[in-house]
Amino acid sequence: MKSPGLVLIFLAVLLLQGAPAGMAFMSDDEKMSEVDRSKAINWLKDSHKQTLDAIEGLSDEQWNFKSSPEKWSVAEVVEHIYLAEGLLFKQVDTALASPANPNWKEKTRGKTDFLERVMVNRQGKAQAPEAIVPGGKLSRGELIAKLKSARAETLKFAEGTDAPLMSHTTEHPFPVFNTLNAYQWLIYIPLHNIRHNQQIAEVKAHPGFPKK
């Protein structure tokens, strides 16, 4: 009769042989914690609500007002938020499609807090990539519908995913951020949204903003 120890070893070998090629066993810290999940969900919901509240009831003149030719209107800021969500979520997908980064803890340590500080406080400004520069081709109704749909999809992912978001990374084009993991790309979406909600508030606070 085989000893229990030998049986366990035999079963372990079978499990390893049956695992898909390249598959690594995942530790708990590679997944987002429930605290991290709650933070992401709350940011996604709150930032989206702030945007919708800020644009509710605007007239066409207010929606399209530009304080100067080079500044964005509320309409353009909202389109940028929508376009950026798609681009940023692709980074989540790209990170998860890549092999786990064995140095993920070292490479991403402190980046979540850093992202929050930089984005929410609007530290630093950069030119938006061409792919997320607003083109003004969508009607207000179309844009808001797309904005809501995109956020609903992101929220669905955040609420249900069990993927190892922490250990899969991809590079940010700005050296100040460098390596970000999939979770950090996910929270980038609402933090970027919050940043531009502040921009909408600035447009509305301009002395030339139409009264109605």
Secondary structure, DSSP 8 states (H G I E B T S, - for coil): ---HHHHHHHHHHHHHHHS-TT-----GGGS--HHHHHHHHHHHHHHHHHHHHHHTT--HHHHH--SSTTS--HHHHHHHHHHHHHHHHHHHHHHHHS---TTHHHHHTTHHHHHHHHHHTT-S-----GGGS----S-HHHHHHHHHHHHHHHHHHHHH--S-TTT-EEE-SSTTT-EEEHHHHHHHHHHHHHHHHHHHHHHHHSTTS---
